[in-house]
Amino acid sequence: MAITKDDIAPKFVNGVAVEMTEEEKQARVDEWNQAIADMPAKKLVQVRKIRDRILNESDWKVTSAKEQGTNLSTSFKNWRQGLRDIPTTYTTESEYDELLARDEDGNLTHNVWSE
């Protein structure tokens, strides 16, 4: 969905609607369209931050298993690999929206986040 000059409302100066010049309208259009184009990249940054936090929070299990000479479960290893693979597995804005979805309590709802 691209914004066009026809979508631009007048600006208000001292409470009075003032029509923008064509240059002002084009600048606003360019700014808004760039913001729309940047949304997927910003969402991916959010996804990666969540992913990195969850990996860091589970690192202690890896360290503990190495120190004790025990093995991690296959499901745990697969879950962590799935987290590391998020940037290549999920590549569209709608998939980023699904990954960032939260319930009414603010908990992430996508199953990739759950061990």
N, C-alpha and C positions, 0 to 999 in steps of 0.2 A: 504494500500500500504506500504509494508515494503521495506526498503533499504537493499541491500545486498553488499557484498564486491565487486561484479562485477560492482556496480554503482559508486565506488569510483575512482576518477581521481587522477593522480599523484599530489604530492605536488610540489610547486615551491620553490627552494632555490636559491637566487641570480639570479632569472630569468631563472633558469634551472630546467626542469622537473625531479623530482627524485621519483622513485617508492617507495611507502610506504611499510613498513614491514607488515606482516600479523597481528601482534598485533596492529599496528597503524591503519590499515584498520578496524579491528574489533572494536577498540575504537571509531572510527568515525561512524561506522555503529550503534553501541549501542547509541551513543549520538544523532544521527539523528532520530533513531527509538523512543527514549524516547521523543524527542521534538514533534514528530508526535503524540505519545500516549497522551501527555499532552495538546494537542490543545483543545479538547472539554472542559476540566476543565477550561482552560484559557478563553475560550469563555463564559462559564457560569459565571465566575467572572465578565466579562464585562457586561453581561446581567443583573446581580444582581445590579451592580453599577448604571446602567441606571434606572432600576426599583426603586431602593431606592431613587435616585434623584427625580424621577417623583412623587413618593409617598410623599416625603418631601415637594415638591413644592405645592402639593395639600392639605397638612395638614391644612393650614390656613382655608380652607372651612369647615373642620370638626370642628375645634376650634370655628370658628365664629358661626356655627349652634348651637353648644352646648351653647355658651354664650348667644345667642339670643333666645334659646328655640325653634328653628325651626328644621324641618326635612330635611335631605338630600334626593335628588331624588333617586329612586331605581336604575336608570341607573348609577348614580354617584357611589353609593355603590357597584353595580355589577362590574363597571369598576375597582375600587380600589381592590376589591376581586380578580378579574382576574389578576391584577398586582401581588398581594401577592401569587397567585397560580402558577405563571410562572415556578418556579423550578420543580413543579410536573406535570404541563400540558405539558411543552416542555422539552423533555429529550434526544433528539438526536442532534448530531453535525449539521445536515442539518437544524433542527429547530432553533438552535442557530444562524446559518448563516442567516436564514430568519428574525429572531428578530433583528439582527445587520445590516441588509441591509439598505442602505441610498440612497437617490436620488442624482442627480448631485449637489444639493445645500447643501448636508450634512445632510438632515433631515431624521430621521428614517421613514421607509415606512410601517412597519408592523402595522396593525390596532389595535393591543393590546395596543399600546402606546397612541392612541388618545381617549380622553374622548368622 
